[in-house]
Amino acid sequence: MSGIEVSQLRVLVALTQHGGLTAAAKALGMAQSTASEAIAALERALGASVLRRRRKSSETILTEVGLALLPHARDVLASLAAAQLSVAEVSEQARASIAISANESLATYLLPRALTGLRARWPNTRFGVSIAICPGVRSAIHAGESEIGLFLSEESAPPDTLPDGAACRILGTGVSLIFFAQPHHPLVAKSRQSPVPHDVLAAFPLFISDASGDLPTMMRRFFVAGGFPEPALESAGTVEGVKLGIAGDSRAVGLLPDYAVRAEIDAGEAAAIRTRPEAPRMNLHALVAGTGARHPAAAELLDELGRLLSTSPANR
């Protein structure tokens, strides 16, 4: 057991999070061969296998030894993160890391803008960002895998139940969702004359980024509550998938947060569709675990995200 290294435990935890060694290596920013060697070294130190590979697929599952080790590996990583953050509280030069889980649109379009200044101010703090749908963000906080979780929700109040020591902060209210399509889509011209009712909108395929997050449930409820037909939702898998779906289908309509598609609209590559009623608005929630809340950079990050949303013209 004395030969076990933190890097080996990190790979073990990552492969359970991401479903296999290939995805774990990618998430950790290392070569797959390096991740494989880390697991092999861990197994040598333990004198037992931690992974079992299924013959007919590339899927890997934990052995009983791996399952027994996993919670302890998580505890070690959490304790190490807590130690780093404790030191960072008293020294801006100390090395530390903050793990962030966020919806894809937030991680891709909003977080980078917020992190630019923070990385300059905290050069020795690593901000690790992982992408997850809303339930995955919440699970990462509950499991102690992330210090900060960011997600969009139609709820205007913090959740009733939170992990021990965690807090919820609403960083922005009324985050705009926008229906959009190719510039020559028939609904674009129609909406310039007057907002398009949702029964007309429901006749067109509606592309969203993920079918298992909070957004599809909200959209179905929004249409049905207004007495309109339920939309034909198409899951594109990613934000970029939504944009590609719109670009490749002249009848398709997309739905994304304004900040994720604003550049394409301003460049004339896509056009907004005004609807009656307007698309529902979302609120940006931040779940902060007890360890993450202690790092001064965490508070600065949340403040900067709130500022970015408050200064966005679409969300004023």
C-alpha positions, -999 to +999 in steps of 0.1 A: +000+000+000+030+024+005+035+025-032+001+041-039+003+076-054-022+104-056-021+104-094-031+067-094-061+074-072-071+104-094-072+081-125-093+056-106-119+082-096-119+098-130-126+065-149-156+059-127-168+094-134-163+093-172-170+056-180-136+043-190-099+049-193-100+068-226-125+093-213-107+096-180-074+103-196-090+130-218-106+146-188-073+146-169-054+159-198-030+129-201-022+103-227-043+071-224-010+051-220-002+072-190-036+066-175-033+028-182+001+027-165-012+046-135-039+018-130-013-009-136+010+006-110-019+009-086-027-028-091+009-037-085+010-017-053-023-034-041-013-069-054-048-072-069-068-060-099-090-030-096-106-032-131-124-059-150-127-055-188-156-070-206-146-091-235-172-079-260-169-042-254-144-016-243-163-010-211-144-013-178-160-020-144-145-021-110-136-053-093-145-058-056-111-045-047-117-014-069-151-008-053-136-012-018-108+013-027-130+039-045-145+057-014-111+059+002-096+073-030-123+100-031-116+108+006-079+112-001-084+135-030-110+155-010-086+158+019-058+169-003-080+195-020-091+208+014-054+211+025-045+230-006-074+254-001-065+259+035-030+270+025-044+292-003-065+311+023-034+326+037-012+328+006-020+340-029+011+323-041+001+288-027-008+261-052-044+250-051-071+237-074-108+243-077-129+217-094-159+232-113-188+213-128-210+232-152-236+230-180-220+229-214-232+263-225-218+279-193-185+260-194-180+269-231-193+304-234-195+321-200-169+305-177-139+313-199-146+350-198-149+349-160-118+328-156-095+349-177-089+376-150-089+351-122-061+330-137-040+361-139-047+370-103-043+335-090-015+321-112-009+291-090-045+280-087-058+255-112-094+259-122-105+225-135-138+226-155-159+195-163-191+195-183-223+178-171-260+181-174-280+195-145-283+162-125-246+155-130-236+189-117-257+183-085-243+148-082-207+161-084-213+184-055-230+157-035-202+132-042-175+158-033-160+156-068-165+194-074-162+224-052-185+246-074-214+235-095-231+258-121-263+251-138-293+268-154-327+262-138-362+277-140-364+276-103-360+311-087-351+298-052-323+276-040-331+238-037-346+226-005-319+200+002-282+206+000-251+185+008-237+190+043-217+223+044-228+233+009-245+265+000-265+277-031-263+311-046-283+325-075-259+344-096-283+357-123-320+357-129-338+360-162-311+344-183-326+347-218-333+316-240-336+323-276-353+305-305-332+309-337-329+294-372-313+300-405-317+336-417-341+326-445-363+304-423-400+313-429-405+319-392-378+345-391-395+368-416-429+361-400-416+371-365-403+404-378-439+413-385-453+400-353-443+374-327-449+338-337-474+318-316-462+286-301-487+264-320-470+276-352-435+270-337-445+235-326-449+225-363-411+227-368-384+204-353-369+220-322-332+213-316-319+214-280-285+204-267-295+175-244-326+154-239-319+144-203-313+178-186-338+202-171-345+221-203-366+195-222-389+190-192-393+228-189-400+233-226-427+205-227-444+220-196-442+255-211-459+245-244-485+223-227-493+248-200-500+274-227-524+250-244-501+244-273-490+211-289-459+195-274-429+204-295-410+178-315-377+180-296-345+169-313-315+162-290-283+174-308-260+162-279-241+195-276-245+232-281-224+230-313-246+201-324-276+224-321-259+250-343-249+224-368-284+209-369-298+244-377-272+249-404-280+216-420-318+217-419-337+246-434-368+239-414-352+234-380-354+258-350-329+259-322-331+269-286-301+280-267-291+306-240-286+340-257-250+341-247-243+308-266-257+319-299-253+357-298-221+357-319-238+338-348-268+361-347-247+393-347-227+379-376-258+371-396-252+334-396-284+328-377-315+348-369-336+351-338-373+342-339-396+363-317-424+342-302-456+348-282-452+341-254-414+346-252-392+317-244-390+310-207-361+325-188-336+306-167-317+314-135-280+306-130-275+286-098-242+280-081-238+252-057-207+257-035-193+229-014-178+237+020-142+233+008-147+254-023-163+283-004-131+288+016-109+297-014-110+335-020-109+329-058-142+310-055-160+341-043-143+362-070-155+337-097-191+338-086-190+376-084-176+379-119-202+355-133-230+375-117-214+407-132-212+392-167-249+382-166-260+416-152-242+435-179-254+413-208-279+434-229-302+403-233-305+399-195-311+434-184 
